[in-house]
Amino acid sequence: MNMAKVMSKWKTILALTMALFAIAFHLLLIWGLFCWFLGWENLRAKEAFFVERIELKEHPVLFTLIIISWFVMGGIYFYMDNRVFEFFSSL
């Protein structure tokens, strides 16, 4: 295995590691970040993959609903994580 080739995908390796921590320690905040990241990347690419590929120019309403759902799900994960409330209440 070529180490340079593996390290070129450092973001994916980091995300997998974060997902393992999120599962092990019940960190809903990380799942919220993943949802927001997916929403942002889909907006940037102007296409979403949710069961099948949806492009903005071909299905603008469906694309918009998918993007909104990513951001809403991310917000719900933030809301459900008690650590977020503890952080803001300690300020």
C-alpha positions in Angstrom: 0.0 0.0 0.0 1.4 3.4 -1.0 1.5 5.7 2.0 1.3 8.8 -0.1 -1.9 7.5 -1.8 -3.5 6.7 1.5 -2.6 10.1 3.0 -4.1 11.9 0.0 -7.5 10.8 1.5 -6.8 12.1 5.0 -10.2 13.8 5.3 -11.9 10.5 4.7 -9.7 8.7 7.3 -10.4 11.5 9.8 -14.1 11.3 9.2 -14.1 7.5 9.7 -12.1 8.0 12.9 -14.6 10.7 14.1 -17.5 8.4 13.3 -16.0 5.6 15.4 -15.6 8.1 18.3 -19.2 9.3 17.8 -20.5 5.8 18.0 -18.3 4.8 21.0 -19.0 7.9 23.1 -22.5 8.8 21.8 -21.4 12.1 20.4 -24.4 13.4 18.5 -22.6 16.7 17.9 -20.3 14.9 15.4 -23.2 13.4 13.5 -24.6 17.0 13.3 -21.3 18.2 11.9 -21.4 15.3 9.3 -25.0 16.3 8.2 -24.0 20.0 7.9 -20.8 19.0 6.0 -22.9 16.8 3.6 -25.3 19.7 3.1 -22.5 22.1 2.4 -20.7 19.8 0.0 -23.9 19.0 -1.9 -24.6 22.7 -2.3 -21.1 23.3 -3.5 -21.2 20.4 -6.0 -24.8 21.2 -7.1 -25.7 17.6 -6.8 -26.8 15.3 -4.0 -26.7 11.6 -3.6 -29.6 10.4 -1.5 -30.5 6.9 -2.7 -29.9 8.2 -6.2 -28.0 11.1 -7.8 -30.1 14.3 -7.8 -28.7 17.3 -9.7 -29.8 20.9 -9.0 -30.4 21.8 -12.7 -32.6 18.7 -13.3 -34.6 18.5 -10.1 -34.3 21.9 -8.2 -37.2 21.3 -5.8 -36.1 17.8 -4.8 -32.5 19.0 -4.5 -33.5 21.9 -2.2 -35.5 19.5 0.0 -32.5 17.2 0.4 -30.2 20.1 1.3 -32.7 21.5 3.8 -33.1 18.0 5.3 -29.3 17.7 5.8 -29.2 21.0 7.6 -32.3 20.3 9.7 -31.0 16.8 10.7 -27.7 18.4 11.7 -29.6 20.9 13.8 -31.6 18.2 15.5 -28.4 16.3 16.3 -27.0 19.5 17.9 -30.2 20.0 19.8 -30.2 16.4 21.1 -26.6 16.5 22.4 -26.6 17.6 26.0 -22.9 18.6 25.7 -24.0 21.5 23.5 -26.5 22.8 26.1 -23.9 22.4 28.9 -21.3 24.4 26.9 -23.7 27.3 26.2 -25.1 27.3 29.7 -21.6 27.6 31.1 -20.8 30.7 29.2 
